[in-house]
Amino acid sequence: MVAKEFFELALRKLDTRPYDTAIIGDDIFTDIRGAKRFGMKGILVKTGKYSAGVVEEAEIEPDLIIDSISQLREFL
């Protein structure tokens, strides 16, 4: 279950709107699905909890999939 309060707090702390915000995470369900539900972009990084098989079966479409957080510079 995605904690709505987590995403609301992040938006308040960053003083930003959902459509101007991206969540970067390694969990397709918590991080990426949560971001998408709140109107944010979801960037999936292939570290930690990432599992290609789980991602394929999840039917959740990340906005971007990267191998490492350091690769993010290429897309900014």
N, CA, C and O atoms as a Tripos MOL2 file, in Angstrom:
@<TRIPOS>MOLECULE
protein
  304   303    76     0     0
PROTEIN
NO_CHARGES

@<TRIPOS>ATOM
      1 N           0.8410   -1.1800    0.0000 N.3       1 MET1
      2 CA          0.0000    0.0000    0.0000 C.3       1 MET1
      3 C           0.8870    1.2440    0.0000 C.2       1 MET1
      4 O           1.8520    1.3350    0.7590 O.2       1 MET1
      5 N           0.5520    2.1740   -0.8420 N.am      2 VAL2
      6 CA          1.3000    3.4260   -0.9580 C.3       2 VAL2
      7 C           0.7800    4.4200    0.0650 C.2       2 VAL2
      8 O          -0.4260    4.6350    0.1850 O.2       2 VAL2
      9 N           1.7000    5.0180    0.7960 N.am      3 ALA3
     10 CA          1.3200    5.9970    1.8080 C.3       3 ALA3
     11 C           1.1380    7.3670    1.1490 C.2       3 ALA3
     12 O           2.1050    8.0100    0.7430 O.2       3 ALA3
     13 N          -0.1070    7.7910    1.0560 N.am      4 LYS4
     14 CA         -0.4360    9.0820    0.4550 C.3       4 LYS4
     15 C           0.3200   10.2110    1.1480 C.2       4 LYS4
     16 O           0.7500   11.1680    0.5040 O.2       4 LYS4
     17 N           0.4750   10.0920    2.4360 N.am      5 GLU5
     18 CA          1.1410   11.1400    3.2100 C.3       5 GLU5
     19 C           2.5940   11.3320    2.7860 C.2       5 GLU5
     20 O           3.0970   12.4560    2.8040 O.2       5 GLU5
     21 N           3.2620   10.2670    2.4120 N.am      6 PHE6
     22 CA          4.6540   10.3500    1.9660 C.3       6 PHE6
     23 C           4.7770   11.2620    0.7490 C.2       6 PHE6
     24 O           5.6380   12.1400    0.7130 O.2       6 PHE6
     25 N           3.9260   11.0560   -0.2350 N.am      7 PHE7
     26 CA          3.9900   11.8440   -1.4640 C.3       7 PHE7
     27 C           3.5380   13.2850   -1.2160 C.2       7 PHE7
     28 O           4.1120   14.2190   -1.7750 O.2       7 PHE7
     29 N           2.5300   13.4640   -0.3960 N.am      8 GLU8
     30 CA          2.0850   14.8220   -0.0600 C.3       8 GLU8
     31 C           3.1780   15.5860    0.6790 C.2       8 GLU8
     32 O           3.4090   16.7630    0.4010 O.2       8 GLU8
     33 N           3.8480   14.9290    1.6110 N.am      9 LEU9
     34 CA          4.9310   15.5600    2.3480 C.3       9 LEU9
     35 C           6.0770   15.9450    1.4150 C.2       9 LEU9
     36 O           6.6290   17.0400    1.5280 O.2       9 LEU9
     37 N           6.4300   15.0660    0.5090 N.am     10 ALA10
     38 CA          7.5120   15.3580   -0.4430 C.3      10 ALA10
     39 C           7.1750   16.5870   -1.2800 C.2      10 ALA10
     40 O           8.0270   17.4490   -1.4930 O.2      10 ALA10
     41 N           5.9490   16.6670   -1.7480 N.am     11 LEU11
     42 CA          5.5410   17.8260   -2.5510 C.3      11 LEU11
     43 C           5.5820   19.1170   -1.7370 C.2      11 LEU11
     44 O           6.0110   20.1580   -2.2340 O.2      11 LEU11
     45 N           5.1400   19.0450   -0.4990 N.am     12 ARG12
     46 CA          5.1820   20.2400    0.3610 C.3      12 ARG12
     47 C           6.6180   20.6660    0.6430 C.2      12 ARG12
     48 O           6.9530   21.8470    0.5440 O.2      12 ARG12
     49 N           7.4600   19.7040    0.9920 N.am     13 LYS13
     50 CA          8.8570   20.0170    1.3160 C.3      13 LYS13
     51 C           9.6000   20.5970    0.1120 C.2      13 LYS13
     52 O          10.4350   21.4900    0.2590 O.2      13 LYS13
     53 N           9.2940   20.0910   -1.0590 N.am     14 LEU14
     54 CA          9.9420   20.5760   -2.2770 C.3      14 LEU14
     55 C           9.2620   21.8210   -2.8450 C.2      14 LEU14
     56 O           9.7960   22.4850   -3.7340 O.2      14 LEU14
     57 N           8.0810   22.1220   -2.3190 N.am     15 ASP15
     58 CA          7.2800   23.2460   -2.7990 C.3      15 ASP15
     59 C           7.0990   23.1650   -4.3200 C.2      15 ASP15
     60 O           7.4210   24.0960   -5.0580 O.2      15 ASP15
     61 N           6.5740   22.0210   -4.7540 N.am     16 THR16
     62 CA          6.3980   21.7650   -6.1730 C.3      16 THR16
     63 C           5.0350   21.1240   -6.4320 C.2      16 THR16
     64 O           4.3490   20.6970   -5.5040 O.2      16 THR16
     65 N           4.6660   21.0670   -7.6810 N.am     17 ARG17
     66 CA          3.4080   20.4370   -8.0900 C.3      17 ARG17
     67 C           3.7010   19.0340   -8.6210 C.2      17 ARG17
     68 O           4.8050   18.7680   -9.0980 O.2      17 ARG17
     69 N           2.7330   18.1530   -8.5420 N.am     18 PRO18
     70 CA          2.9750   16.7800   -8.9930 C.3      18 PRO18
     71 C           3.4910   16.6840  -10.4250 C.2      18 PRO18
     72 O           4.4260   15.9270  -10.6860 O.2      18 PRO18
     73 N           2.9110   17.4280  -11.3500 N.am     19 TYR19
     74 CA          3.3040   17.3100  -12.7500 C.3      19 TYR19
     75 C           4.6980   17.8730  -13.0300 C.2      19 TYR19
     76 O           5.2370   17.6740  -14.1180 O.2      19 TYR19
     77 N           5.2800   18.5700  -12.0610 N.am     20 ASP20
     78 CA          6.6480   19.0830  -12.1830 C.3      20 ASP20
     79 C           7.6520   18.2450  -11.3880 C.2      20 ASP20
     80 O           8.8050   18.6440  -11.2250 O.2      20 ASP20
     81 N           7.2170   17.1000  -10.9000 N.am     21 THR21
     82 CA          8.0220   16.3260   -9.9520 C.3      21 THR21
     83 C           8.2110   14.8920  -10.4430 C.2      21 THR21
     84 O           7.3030   14.2960  -11.0230 O.2      21 THR21
     85 N           9.4070   14.3480  -10.1980 N.am     22 ALA22
     86 CA          9.6890   12.9480  -10.5160 C.3      22 ALA22
     87 C          10.1790   12.2440   -9.2590 C.2      22 ALA22
     88 O          10.9790   12.7830   -8.4940 O.2      22 ALA22
     89 N           9.6910   11.0490   -9.0660 N.am     23 ILE23
     90 CA         10.1610   10.1810   -7.9890 C.3      23 ILE23
     91 C          11.1220    9.1810   -8.6210 C.2      23 ILE23
     92 O          10.8190    8.5850   -9.6540 O.2      23 ILE23
     93 N          12.2700    9.0050   -8.0000 N.am     24 ILE24
     94 CA         13.2520    8.0390   -8.4710 C.3      24 ILE24
     95 C          13.3050    6.9190   -7.4370 C.2      24 ILE24
     96 O          13.5350    7.1690   -6.2540 O.2      24 ILE24
     97 N          13.0930    5.6960   -7.8840 N.am     25 GLY25
     98 CA         13.0920    4.5980   -6.9340 C.3      25 GLY25
     99 C          13.3820    3.2620   -7.5910 C.2      25 GLY25
    100 O          13.4170    3.1440   -8.8150 O.2      25 GLY25
    101 N          13.5870    2.2600   -6.7510 N.am     26 ASP26
    102 CA         13.9090    0.9160   -7.2410 C.3      26 ASP26
    103 C          12.7630   -0.0720   -7.0530 C.2      26 ASP26
    104 O          12.8980   -1.2500   -7.3840 O.2      26 ASP26
    105 N          11.6490    0.3940   -6.5290 N.am     27 ASP27
    106 CA         10.5010   -0.4810   -6.2840 C.3      27 ASP27
    107 C           9.3570   -0.0710   -7.2070 C.2      27 ASP27
    108 O           8.8190    1.0290   -7.0840 O.2      27 ASP27
    109 N           8.9940   -0.9480   -8.1190 N.am     28 ILE28
    110 CA          7.9590   -0.6450   -9.1160 C.3      28 ILE28
    111 C           6.6080   -0.3620   -8.4670 C.2      28 ILE28
    112 O           5.8380    0.4520   -8.9760 O.2      28 ILE28
    113 N           6.3150   -1.0150   -7.3650 N.am     29 PHE29
    114 CA          5.0140   -0.8420   -6.7360 C.3      29 PHE29
    115 C           4.9640    0.3980   -5.8420 C.2      29 PHE29
    116 O           4.1300    1.2800   -6.0470 O.2      29 PHE29
    117 N           5.8370    0.4620   -4.8730 N.am     30 THR30
    118 CA          5.8050    1.5650   -3.9160 C.3      30 THR30
    119 C           6.2190    2.8830   -4.5530 C.2      30 THR30
    120 O           5.5000    3.8760   -4.4500 O.2      30 THR30
    121 N           7.3630    2.8980   -5.2030 N.am     31 ASP31
    122 CA          7.9100    4.1480   -5.7330 C.3      31 ASP31
    123 C           7.2170    4.5920   -7.0210 C.2      31 ASP31
    124 O           6.6950    5.7040   -7.1010 O.2      31 ASP31
    125 N           7.2170    3.7310   -8.0090 N.am     32 ILE32
    126 CA          6.7400    4.1250   -9.3360 C.3      32 ILE32
    127 C           5.2130    4.1930   -9.3940 C.2      32 ILE32
    128 O           4.6610    5.1810   -9.8780 O.2      32 ILE32
    129 N           4.5340    3.1750   -8.9160 N.am     33 ARG33
    130 CA          3.0690    3.2230   -8.9100 C.3      33 ARG33
    131 C           2.5840    4.3780   -8.0440 C.2      33 ARG33
    132 O           1.6330    5.0710   -8.4040 O.2      33 ARG33
    133 N           3.2340    4.5850   -6.9060 N.am     34 GLY34
    134 CA          2.8590    5.6950   -6.0330 C.3      34 GLY34
    135 C           3.0100    7.0300   -6.7230 C.2      34 GLY34
    136 O           2.1120    7.8700   -6.6610 O.2      34 GLY34
    137 N           4.1270    7.2350   -7.3750 N.am     35 ALA35
    138 CA          4.3630    8.4890   -8.0960 C.3      35 ALA35
    139 C           3.2960    8.6990   -9.1650 C.2      35 ALA35
    140 O           2.7260    9.7850   -9.2680 O.2      35 ALA35
    141 N           3.0300    7.6840   -9.9460 N.am     36 LYS36
    142 CA          2.0480    7.7920  -11.0300 C.3      36 LYS36
    143 C           0.6470    8.0860  -10.4910 C.2      36 LYS36
    144 O          -0.0930    8.8640  -11.0930 O.2      36 LYS36
    145 N           0.2820    7.4850   -9.3850 N.am     37 ARG37
    146 CA         -1.0410    7.7160   -8.7960 C.3      37 ARG37
    147 C          -1.2370    9.1630   -8.3620 C.2      37 ARG37
    148 O          -2.3580    9.6720   -8.3490 O.2      37 ARG37
    149 N          -0.1420    9.8170   -8.0100 N.am     38 PHE38
    150 CA         -0.2240   11.1960   -7.5470 C.3      38 PHE38
    151 C           0.1570   12.1970   -8.6230 C.2      38 PHE38
    152 O           0.3890   13.3700   -8.3310 O.2      38 PHE38
    153 N           0.2220   11.7370   -9.8730 N.am     39 GLY39
    154 CA          0.4580   12.6390  -10.9910 C.3      39 GLY39
    155 C           1.9070   13.0240  -11.2150 C.2      39 GLY39
    156 O           2.1940   13.9770  -11.9390 O.2      39 GLY39
    157 N           2.8250   12.2880  -10.5950 N.am     40 MET40
    158 CA          4.2510   12.5550  -10.7660 C.3      40 MET40
    159 C           4.8400   11.6060  -11.7970 C.2      40 MET40
    160 O           4.2260   10.6000  -12.1520 O.2      40 MET40
    161 N           6.0180   11.9290  -12.2680 N.am     41 LYS41
    162 CA          6.7420   11.0110  -13.1300 C.3      41 LYS41
    163 C           7.4280    9.9730  -12.2390 C.2      41 LYS41
    164 O           7.8180   10.2650  -11.1080 O.2      41 LYS41
    165 N           7.5650    8.7750  -12.7630 N.am     42 GLY42
    166 CA          8.2220    7.7040  -12.0270 C.3      42 GLY42
    167 C           9.4320    7.1990  -12.7800 C.2      42 GLY42
    168 O           9.3120    6.6850  -13.8910 O.2      42 GLY42
    169 N          10.6060    7.3470  -12.1720 N.am     43 ILE43
    170 CA         11.8530    6.8920  -12.7850 C.3      43 ILE43
    171 C          12.3430    5.6790  -12.0010 C.2      43 ILE43
    172 O          12.6320    5.7690  -10.8070 O.2      43 ILE43
    173 N          12.4300    4.5600  -12.6840 N.am     44 LEU44
    174 CA         12.8410    3.3090  -12.0570 C.3      44 LEU44
    175 C          14.3360    3.1070  -12.2590 C.2      44 LEU44
    176 O          14.8340    3.1690  -13.3830 O.2      44 LEU44
    177 N          15.0400    2.8670  -11.1710 N.am     45 VAL45
    178 CA         16.4770    2.6240  -11.2350 C.3      45 VAL45
    179 C          16.7280    1.1430  -10.9460 C.2      45 VAL45
    180 O          16.1410    0.5720  -10.0260 O.2      45 VAL45
    181 N          17.6020    0.5320  -11.7390 N.am     46 LYS46
    182 CA         17.8600   -0.9080  -11.6540 C.3      46 LYS46
    183 C          18.8740   -1.2330  -10.5530 C.2      46 LYS46
    184 O          19.9410   -1.7860  -10.8200 O.2      46 LYS46
    185 N          18.5300   -0.8860   -9.3400 N.am     47 THR47
    186 CA         19.3610   -1.2110   -8.1770 C.3      47 THR47
    187 C          18.4440   -1.7100   -7.0710 C.2      47 THR47
    188 O          17.2230   -1.6720   -7.2220 O.2      47 THR47
    189 N          18.9970   -2.1670   -5.9870 N.am     48 GLY48
    190 CA         18.2040   -2.5500   -4.8170 C.3      48 GLY48
    191 C          17.1360   -3.5690   -5.1030 C.2      48 GLY48
    192 O          17.4410   -4.7090   -5.4540 O.2      48 GLY48
    193 N          15.8700   -3.1720   -4.9560 N.am     49 LYS49
    194 CA         14.7280   -4.0760   -5.1080 C.3      49 LYS49
    195 C          14.3750   -4.4060   -6.5540 C.2      49 LYS49
    196 O          13.5610   -5.2970   -6.8010 O.2      49 LYS49
    197 N          14.9660   -3.7120   -7.4980 N.am     50 TYR50
    198 CA         14.6200   -3.8990   -8.9110 C.3      50 TYR50
    199 C          14.7340   -5.3630   -9.3200 C.2      50 TYR50
    200 O          15.7020   -6.0440   -8.9820 O.2      50 TYR50
    201 N          13.7290   -5.8330  -10.0520 N.am     51 SER51
    202 CA         13.7310   -7.1690  -10.6310 C.3      51 SER51
    203 C          13.0170   -7.0900  -11.9740 C.2      51 SER51
    204 O          11.8360   -6.7460  -12.0320 O.2      51 SER51
    205 N          13.7260   -7.4060  -13.0530 N.am     52 ALA52
    206 CA         13.1590   -7.3090  -14.3910 C.3      52 ALA52
    207 C          11.8640   -8.1100  -14.5070 C.2      52 ALA52
    208 O          10.8970   -7.6350  -15.1010 O.2      52 ALA52
    209 N          11.8350   -9.3060  -13.9520 N.am     53 GLY53
    210 CA         10.6390  -10.1390  -14.0200 C.3      53 GLY53
    211 C           9.4450   -9.5050  -13.3360 C.2      53 GLY53
    212 O           8.3300   -9.5500  -13.8550 O.2      53 GLY53
    213 N           9.6700   -8.9230  -12.1860 N.am     54 VAL54
    214 CA          8.5910   -8.2610  -11.4490 C.3      54 VAL54
    215 C           8.0850   -7.0510  -12.2340 C.2      54 VAL54
    216 O           6.8780   -6.8210  -12.3060 O.2      54 VAL54
    217 N           8.9850   -6.2910  -12.8120 N.am     55 VAL55
    218 CA          8.6090   -5.1000  -13.5790 C.3      55 VAL55
    219 C           7.7600   -5.4910  -14.7810 C.2      55 VAL55
    220 O           6.7500   -4.8450  -15.0610 O.2      55 VAL55
    221 N           8.1560   -6.5370  -15.4890 N.am     56 GLU56
    222 CA          7.4000   -6.9930  -16.6580 C.3      56 GLU56
    223 C           5.9880   -7.4240  -16.2870 C.2      56 GLU56
    224 O           5.0470   -7.1700  -17.0380 O.2      56 GLU56
    225 N           5.8300   -8.0630  -15.1560 N.am     57 GLU57
    226 CA          4.5190   -8.5580  -14.7350 C.3      57 GLU57
    227 C           3.6600   -7.4970  -14.0560 C.2      57 GLU57
    228 O           2.4520   -7.6860  -13.9130 O.2      57 GLU57
    229 N           4.2500   -6.4050  -13.6430 N.am     58 ALA58
    230 CA          3.5550   -5.4110  -12.8280 C.3      58 ALA58
    231 C           2.5290   -4.5870  -13.5900 C.2      58 ALA58
    232 O           1.6170   -4.0320  -12.9780 O.2      58 ALA58
    233 N           2.6540   -4.4950  -14.9050 N.am     59 GLU59
    234 CA          1.7500   -3.6720  -15.7060 C.3      59 GLU59
    235 C           1.7330   -2.2160  -15.2470 C.2      59 GLU59
    236 O           0.7040   -1.5440  -15.3220 O.2      59 GLU59
    237 N           2.8690   -1.7420  -14.7770 N.am     60 ILE60
    238 CA          3.0610   -0.3420  -14.3930 C.3      60 ILE60
    239 C           4.1510    0.1870  -15.3050 C.2      60 ILE60
    240 O           5.2240   -0.4080  -15.4000 O.2      60 ILE60
    241 N           3.8900    1.2870  -15.9680 N.am     61 GLU61
    242 CA          4.8310    1.8140  -16.9500 C.3      61 GLU61
    243 C           5.6340    2.9790  -16.3820 C.2      61 GLU61
    244 O           5.1100    4.0860  -16.2630 O.2      61 GLU61
    245 N           6.8990    2.7480  -16.0290 N.am     62 PRO62
    246 CA          7.7360    3.8540  -15.5780 C.3      62 PRO62
    247 C           7.9330    4.8530  -16.7240 C.2      62 PRO62
    248 O           7.8880    4.4700  -17.8930 O.2      62 PRO62
    249 N           8.1490    6.1090  -16.3970 N.am     63 ASP63
    250 CA          8.4280    7.1110  -17.4210 C.3      63 ASP63
    251 C           9.8320    6.9320  -17.9820 C.2      63 ASP63
    252 O          10.1150    7.3140  -19.1180 O.2      63 ASP63
    253 N          10.7030    6.3470  -17.1720 N.am     64 LEU64
    254 CA         12.0880    6.1410  -17.5680 C.3      64 LEU64
    255 C          12.6530    5.0110  -16.7200 C.2      64 LEU64
    256 O          12.3170    4.8890  -15.5420 O.2      64 LEU64
    257 N          13.5060    4.1890  -17.3090 N.am     65 ILE65
    258 CA         14.2310    3.1520  -16.5710 C.3      65 ILE65
    259 C          15.7150    3.3970  -16.7990 C.2      65 ILE65
    260 O          16.1700    3.4890  -17.9390 O.2      65 ILE65
    261 N          16.4660    3.5020  -15.7070 N.am     66 ILE66
    262 CA         17.9030    3.7510  -15.8030 C.3      66 ILE66
    263 C          18.6690    2.6820  -15.0150 C.2      66 ILE66
    264 O          18.1420    2.0820  -14.0790 O.2      66 ILE66
    265 N          19.9050    2.4650  -15.4130 N.am     67 ASP67
    266 CA         20.7410    1.4670  -14.7460 C.3      67 ASP67
    267 C          21.2580    1.9580  -13.4020 C.2      67 ASP67
    268 O          21.3980    1.1780  -12.4590 O.2      67 ASP67
    269 N          21.5400    3.2540  -13.3200 N.am     68 SER68
    270 CA         22.1470    3.8330  -12.1280 C.3      68 SER68
    271 C          21.6860    5.2830  -11.9830 C.2      68 SER68
    272 O          21.3770    5.9450  -12.9740 O.2      68 SER68
    273 N          21.6440    5.7610  -10.7680 N.am     69 ILE69
    274 CA         21.2580    7.1440  -10.5190 C.3      69 ILE69
    275 C          22.2100    8.1100  -11.2300 C.2      69 ILE69
    276 O          21.8090    9.2090  -11.6120 O.2      69 ILE69
    277 N          23.4590    7.7050  -11.4050 N.am     70 SER70
    278 CA         24.4220    8.5700  -12.0860 C.3      70 SER70
    279 C          24.0500    8.7840  -13.5550 C.2      70 SER70
    280 O          24.4830    9.7640  -14.1630 O.2      70 SER70
    281 N          23.2720    7.9000  -14.1170 N.am     71 GLN71
    282 CA         22.8280    8.0110  -15.4990 C.3      71 GLN71
    283 C          21.7670    9.0970  -15.6750 C.2      71 GLN71
    284 O          21.4830    9.5070  -16.8000 O.2      71 GLN71
    285 N          21.1950    9.5530  -14.6020 N.am     72 LEU72
    286 CA         20.1240   10.5450  -14.6610 C.3      72 LEU72
    287 C          20.5550   11.8270  -15.3720 C.2      72 LEU72
    288 O          19.7430   12.4520  -16.0540 O.2      72 LEU72
    289 N          21.8090   12.2250  -15.2240 N.am     73 ARG73
    290 CA         22.3200   13.4400  -15.8700 C.3      73 ARG73
    291 C          22.0690   13.4490  -17.3700 C.2      73 ARG73
    292 O          21.8480   14.5090  -17.9550 O.2      73 ARG73
    293 N          22.1010   12.3050  -17.9840 N.am     74 GLU74
    294 CA         21.9000   12.2060  -19.4350 C.3      74 GLU74
    295 C          20.4900   12.6390  -19.8440 C.2      74 GLU74
    296 O          20.2690   12.9850  -21.0050 O.2      74 GLU74
    297 N          19.5500   12.6270  -18.9250 N.am     75 PHE75
    298 CA         18.1580   12.8880  -19.2500 C.3      75 PHE75
    299 C          17.6560   14.2330  -18.7480 C.2      75 PHE75
    300 O          16.4940   14.5810  -18.9530 O.2      75 PHE75
    301 N          18.5270   14.9880  -18.0920 N.am     76 LEU76
    302 CA         18.1160   16.2980  -17.5710 C.3      76 LEU76
    303 C          18.4200   17.4020  -18.5480 C.2      76 LEU76
    304 O          18.1390   18.5680  -18.2690 O.2      76 LEU76
@<TRIPOS>BOND
     1     1     2 1
     2     2     3 1
     3     3     4 2
     4     3     5 am
     5     5     6 1
     6     6     7 1
     7     7     8 2
     8     7     9 am
     9     9    10 1
    10    10    11 1
    11    11    12 2
    12    11    13 am
    13    13    14 1
    14    14    15 1
    15    15    16 2
    16    15    17 am
    17    17    18 1
    18    18    19 1
    19    19    20 2
    20    19    21 am
    21    21    22 1
    22    22    23 1
    23    23    24 2
    24    23    25 am
    25    25    26 1
    26    26    27 1
    27    27    28 2
    28    27    29 am
    29    29    30 1
    30    30    31 1
    31    31    32 2
    32    31    33 am
    33    33    34 1
    34    34    35 1
    35    35    36 2
    36    35    37 am
    37    37    38 1
    38    38    39 1
    39    39    40 2
    40    39    41 am
    41    41    42 1
    42    42    43 1
    43    43    44 2
    44    43    45 am
    45    45    46 1
    46    46    47 1
    47    47    48 2
    48    47    49 am
    49    49    50 1
    50    50    51 1
    51    51    52 2
    52    51    53 am
    53    53    54 1
    54    54    55 1
    55    55    56 2
    56    55    57 am
    57    57    58 1
    58    58    59 1
    59    59    60 2
    60    59    61 am
    61    61    62 1
    62    62    63 1
    63    63    64 2
    64    63    65 am
    65    65    66 1
    66    66    67 1
    67    67    68 2
    68    67    69 am
    69    69    70 1
    70    70    71 1
    71    71    72 2
    72    71    73 am
    73    73    74 1
    74    74    75 1
    75    75    76 2
    76    75    77 am
    77    77    78 1
    78    78    79 1
    79    79    80 2
    80    79    81 am
    81    81    82 1
    82    82    83 1
    83    83    84 2
    84    83    85 am
    85    85    86 1
    86    86    87 1
    87    87    88 2
    88    87    89 am
    89    89    90 1
    90    90    91 1
    91    91    92 2
    92    91    93 am
    93    93    94 1
    94    94    95 1
    95    95    96 2
    96    95    97 am
    97    97    98 1
    98    98    99 1
    99    99   100 2
   100    99   101 am
   101   101   102 1
   102   102   103 1
   103   103   104 2
   104   103   105 am
   105   105   106 1
   106   106   107 1
   107   107   108 2
   108   107   109 am
   109   109   110 1
   110   110   111 1
   111   111   112 2
   112   111   113 am
   113   113   114 1
   114   114   115 1
   115   115   116 2
   116   115   117 am
   117   117   118 1
   118   118   119 1
   119   119   120 2
   120   119   121 am
   121   121   122 1
   122   122   123 1
   123   123   124 2
   124   123   125 am
   125   125   126 1
   126   126   127 1
   127   127   128 2
   128   127   129 am
   129   129   130 1
   130   130   131 1
   131   131   132 2
   132   131   133 am
   133   133   134 1
   134   134   135 1
   135   135   136 2
   136   135   137 am
   137   137   138 1
   138   138   139 1
   139   139   140 2
   140   139   141 am
   141   141   142 1
   142   142   143 1
   143   143   144 2
   144   143   145 am
   145   145   146 1
   146   146   147 1
   147   147   148 2
   148   147   149 am
   149   149   150 1
   150   150   151 1
   151   151   152 2
   152   151   153 am
   153   153   154 1
   154   154   155 1
   155   155   156 2
   156   155   157 am
   157   157   158 1
   158   158   159 1
   159   159   160 2
   160   159   161 am
   161   161   162 1
   162   162   163 1
   163   163   164 2
   164   163   165 am
   165   165   166 1
   166   166   167 1
   167   167   168 2
   168   167   169 am
   169   169   170 1
   170   170   171 1
   171   171   172 2
   172   171   173 am
   173   173   174 1
   174   174   175 1
   175   175   176 2
   176   175   177 am
   177   177   178 1
   178   178   179 1
   179   179   180 2
   180   179   181 am
   181   181   182 1
   182   182   183 1
   183   183   184 2
   184   183   185 am
   185   185   186 1
   186   186   187 1
   187   187   188 2
   188   187   189 am
   189   189   190 1
   190   190   191 1
   191   191   192 2
   192   191   193 am
   193   193   194 1
   194   194   195 1
   195   195   196 2
   196   195   197 am
   197   197   198 1
   198   198   199 1
   199   199   200 2
   200   199   201 am
   201   201   202 1
   202   202   203 1
   203   203   204 2
   204   203   205 am
   205   205   206 1
   206   206   207 1
   207   207   208 2
   208   207   209 am
   209   209   210 1
   210   210   211 1
   211   211   212 2
   212   211   213 am
   213   213   214 1
   214   214   215 1
   215   215   216 2
   216   215   217 am
   217   217   218 1
   218   218   219 1
   219   219   220 2
   220   219   221 am
   221   221   222 1
   222   222   223 1
   223   223   224 2
   224   223   225 am
   225   225   226 1
   226   226   227 1
   227   227   228 2
   228   227   229 am
   229   229   230 1
   230   230   231 1
   231   231   232 2
   232   231   233 am
   233   233   234 1
   234   234   235 1
   235   235   236 2
   236   235   237 am
   237   237   238 1
   238   238   239 1
   239   239   240 2
   240   239   241 am
   241   241   242 1
   242   242   243 1
   243   243   244 2
   244   243   245 am
   245   245   246 1
   246   246   247 1
   247   247   248 2
   248   247   249 am
   249   249   250 1
   250   250   251 1
   251   251   252 2
   252   251   253 am
   253   253   254 1
   254   254   255 1
   255   255   256 2
   256   255   257 am
   257   257   258 1
   258   258   259 1
   259   259   260 2
   260   259   261 am
   261   261   262 1
   262   262   263 1
   263   263   264 2
   264   263   265 am
   265   265   266 1
   266   266   267 1
   267   267   268 2
   268   267   269 am
   269   269   270 1
   270   270   271 1
   271   271   272 2
   272   271   273 am
   273   273   274 1
   274   274   275 1
   275   275   276 2
   276   275   277 am
   277   277   278 1
   278   278   279 1
   279   279   280 2
   280   279   281 am
   281   281   282 1
   282   282   283 1
   283   283   284 2
   284   283   285 am
   285   285   286 1
   286   286   287 1
   287   287   288 2
   288   287   289 am
   289   289   290 1
   290   290   291 1
   291   291   292 2
   292   291   293 am
   293   293   294 1
   294   294   295 1
   295   295   296 2
   296   295   297 am
   297   297   298 1
   298   298   299 1
   299   299   300 2
   300   299   301 am
   301   301   302 1
   302   302   303 1
   303   303   304 2
@<TRIPOS>SUBSTRUCTURE
     1 MET1         2 RESIDUE 1 A MET
     2 VAL2         6 RESIDUE 1 A VAL
     3 ALA3        10 RESIDUE 1 A ALA
     4 LYS4        14 RESIDUE 1 A LYS
     5 GLU5        18 RESIDUE 1 A GLU
     6 PHE6        22 RESIDUE 1 A PHE
     7 PHE7        26 RESIDUE 1 A PHE
     8 GLU8        30 RESIDUE 1 A GLU
     9 LEU9        34 RESIDUE 1 A LEU
    10 ALA10       38 RESIDUE 1 A ALA
    11 LEU11       42 RESIDUE 1 A LEU
    12 ARG12       46 RESIDUE 1 A ARG
    13 LYS13       50 RESIDUE 1 A LYS
    14 LEU14       54 RESIDUE 1 A LEU
    15 ASP15       58 RESIDUE 1 A ASP
    16 THR16       62 RESIDUE 1 A THR
    17 ARG17       66 RESIDUE 1 A ARG
    18 PRO18       70 RESIDUE 1 A PRO
    19 TYR19       74 RESIDUE 1 A TYR
    20 ASP20       78 RESIDUE 1 A ASP
    21 THR21       82 RESIDUE 1 A THR
    22 ALA22       86 RESIDUE 1 A ALA
    23 ILE23       90 RESIDUE 1 A ILE
    24 ILE24       94 RESIDUE 1 A ILE
    25 GLY25       98 RESIDUE 1 A GLY
    26 ASP26      102 RESIDUE 1 A ASP
    27 ASP27      106 RESIDUE 1 A ASP
    28 ILE28      110 RESIDUE 1 A ILE
    29 PHE29      114 RESIDUE 1 A PHE
    30 THR30      118 RESIDUE 1 A THR
    31 ASP31      122 RESIDUE 1 A ASP
    32 ILE32      126 RESIDUE 1 A ILE
    33 ARG33      130 RESIDUE 1 A ARG
    34 GLY34      134 RESIDUE 1 A GLY
    35 ALA35      138 RESIDUE 1 A ALA
    36 LYS36      142 RESIDUE 1 A LYS
    37 ARG37      146 RESIDUE 1 A ARG
    38 PHE38      150 RESIDUE 1 A PHE
    39 GLY39      154 RESIDUE 1 A GLY
    40 MET40      158 RESIDUE 1 A MET
    41 LYS41      162 RESIDUE 1 A LYS
    42 GLY42      166 RESIDUE 1 A GLY
    43 ILE43      170 RESIDUE 1 A ILE
    44 LEU44      174 RESIDUE 1 A LEU
    45 VAL45      178 RESIDUE 1 A VAL
    46 LYS46      182 RESIDUE 1 A LYS
    47 THR47      186 RESIDUE 1 A THR
    48 GLY48      190 RESIDUE 1 A GLY
    49 LYS49      194 RESIDUE 1 A LYS
    50 TYR50      198 RESIDUE 1 A TYR
    51 SER51      202 RESIDUE 1 A SER
    52 ALA52      206 RESIDUE 1 A ALA
    53 GLY53      210 RESIDUE 1 A GLY
    54 VAL54      214 RESIDUE 1 A VAL
    55 VAL55      218 RESIDUE 1 A VAL
    56 GLU56      222 RESIDUE 1 A GLU
    57 GLU57      226 RESIDUE 1 A GLU
    58 ALA58      230 RESIDUE 1 A ALA
    59 GLU59      234 RESIDUE 1 A GLU
    60 ILE60      238 RESIDUE 1 A ILE
    61 GLU61      242 RESIDUE 1 A GLU
    62 PRO62      246 RESIDUE 1 A PRO
    63 ASP63      250 RESIDUE 1 A ASP
    64 LEU64      254 RESIDUE 1 A LEU
    65 ILE65      258 RESIDUE 1 A ILE
    66 ILE66      262 RESIDUE 1 A ILE
    67 ASP67      266 RESIDUE 1 A ASP
    68 SER68      270 RESIDUE 1 A SER
    69 ILE69      274 RESIDUE 1 A ILE
    70 SER70      278 RESIDUE 1 A SER
    71 GLN71      282 RESIDUE 1 A GLN
    72 LEU72      286 RESIDUE 1 A LEU
    73 ARG73      290 RESIDUE 1 A ARG
    74 GLU74      294 RESIDUE 1 A GLU
    75 PHE75      298 RESIDUE 1 A PHE
    76 LEU76      302 RESIDUE 1 A LEU
